[in-house]
Amino acid sequence: MNHFLSTDDIDSLPEWLKKGAALAQGIGTPDLPGQGKTLCLLFFNNSLRTRLSTQKAARLLGLEVLVMNFGSEGWNLELEDGTIMEAGAAEHIAEAAAVVGQYADLIGVRAFAGLSDRTLDSAEGILNGFVRYAGVPILNMESATGHPLQALADALTIAETSKKISPKVVLSWAPHPRALPQAVSNSFLRIMQRMPVELVITHPPGYELDPNLVGTYKPVYDQKKALAGADYVYVKNWSSVQEYGKVLHRDPGWMMNAEKLGDAGFMHCLPVRRNVVVEDAVLDGPQSLVLKQAANRTISAQLALRHLLNAL
Ligand code: SN0
């Protein structure tokens, strides 16, 4: 059974990018591999792009879509085996996932990191619970550790716009008033390591990402140095991994602005805090790629759903 849990479920990235470009241009015979099938999208957290682009993609493939805000409208789920369920949770994920699997042929799950317990987040209890108990293919719509649909849209955006064979891509940390997950940055790093790009990571000390995902890349702590000659600058806040989930500081000097961006394309997954993460002039300027990234979410969702339907 095919799942789409991380970018590792993309067997050949060049192939997927080629198919994505064809989908974006409307090339190929339209088919409806989802006809007669149902996709159920379960949101344990807020969403705009993921929710709408995945529904749009599903409909383009002929799927029926059910959507539920599980986080606010579902029962609290127990994730541990063997618990005496006398406390908060009304339902075990074993039943919940198996039940949804009766109603849907495919299930999408969004369940962010709680950011208080690293081991718990790494275990991906909700996403893996659905994989274990639902009995149908599962689509990761941002989990505790990854956001592969976003990363695939980001890769599509770079492949579509790059004038160079090997562009320089910089992942640059930005300040933020809240503690945010590392999921987007994790998946971006993971997929960029499979692209023909020169990848540079810059953040203040203390914001080192998971070494298993960073690989051999050494962070450049001097943001200006890291940005020199960049073709793409991907700006994102994440909370500390070492001091798990903590905001260590919010130095406004790390905000992206037009001067630092130079001639590079500006990328961000959205939603973005204006004039905290990036100044207005960049978002409103011609170098911003954020809308193209968002448009490519419909393409990445179609690719992932086709993969689940064995129709890629
Ligand atoms: C999420 C994140 O993982 O960073 C979703 C990104 C696609 N972002 C937020 O939760 C932003 C919330 C805020 O208050 O700005």
Residues whose N, C-alpha, C, O or C-beta is under 5 A from the ligand:
A	BS01	SN0	R178 L180 P181 C269 L270 P271
